Amino acid sequence: MLEKLREHIEKIVPLTDGEFAFVSDHFTVQQHKKRAFLIEEGKSVKYTYFVISGLLMLVHNDDQGKQHIAAFAMEDWWESDFLAFYTQTKATMSLQCLEDTEVACLSLEGYDKLCAGLPKMEHFFLKKANGGHIASQQRILSFLTSNAKDRCEQLLKRYPSLFQRVPKTLLASYLGVSRETLSRIWRSS
Amino acid sequence: MLEKLREHIEKIVPLTDGEFAFVSDHFTVQQHKKRAFLIEEGKSVKYTYFVISGLLMLVHNDDQGKQHIAAFAMEDWWESDFLAFYTQTKATMSLQCLEDTEVACLSLEGYDKLCAGLPKMEHFFLKKANGGHIASQQRILSFLTSNAKDRCEQLLKRYPSLFQRVPKTLLASYLGVSRETLSRIWRSS
């Protein structure tokens, strides 16, 4: 099941079988049912997750009990409450399965050992972190500059499969638009 | 002038004098006057910048000519149009000096050579990239969950000196509020 992880890593750094065995030793694989929580707000965050199959949603519930969607994560994506994970503080977001999901789990201790033991992996994680930083900078820019219609169209263009897999109510929340607005844009695109 | 850079790096990884000499070789130092542009939209992005002294603003101008502020950067911060820098594409944002500013400049070639030649620096950049990713995730969350007043108060608490140094009109734009709203919150806090 970790073959997907190997393919994913080898897009950036090639690995020998021995190196991949070393990498694998730091991961555990978990299967979760739809609606299960991998991270719960207020609790500690054990892992950063690589999605082997399925779909996750990173959400924050505000004081009024309103749900805000920070991110979706599907196959080949990494997700966690990164602030809580890296600083070993309590989660301010929850990570929930929107489908039956299989993940490869890496603890902070495992992450540090992997980086120290295999410089290639430190290089791999640097590339992924820079990619994540870029994606976040782009999303901030889209909040500042784009109207709802443009944000929908950008998302549809970049991740068409999200529109097939994520309930429209959740997509609308992620984009910061009403369910009705999303449907109108969706029909006209 | 690169002593500040050394102190900054040594908060994460200690360096010998020889190692720091190697690091220094990859940077150039530039002085810029207030209002000068380090990056211009539509042009290529040569460097990622470490701020030795002064203050920068990362902005995007939309099709209607409206200015959106993605970030401020002051002493000890790194800033660039990271998408354009890492992928060597044209800038979609500009980076402008709000004060006379001194920066240490690192090219992508220099960045790659530094990481390959000194694993400690790859480790340093990974820590910084993870920190940047966390900060972006927090800012996205603040857009989703906070009202203008909360965003102002968070910023004031975290970076009080920004309120002294950045013109209120620009702070209001960064926070996505009107100049009047910001003044009202500012007076009452």
Interface residues (C-beta under 8 A of the other chain):
Chain A: H60 D62 H68 I69 A70 F82 L83 Y86 T87 T92 M93 C115 P119 E122 H123 F125 L126 A129 N130 G132 H133 I134 S136 Q137 Q138 R139 I140 L141 F143 L144 T145 G176
Chain B: H60 D62 H68 I69 A70 F82 L83 Y86 T87 T92 M93 C115 P119 E122 H123 F125 L126 A129 N130 G132 H133 I134 S136 Q137 Q138 R139 I140 L141 F143 L144 T145 G176
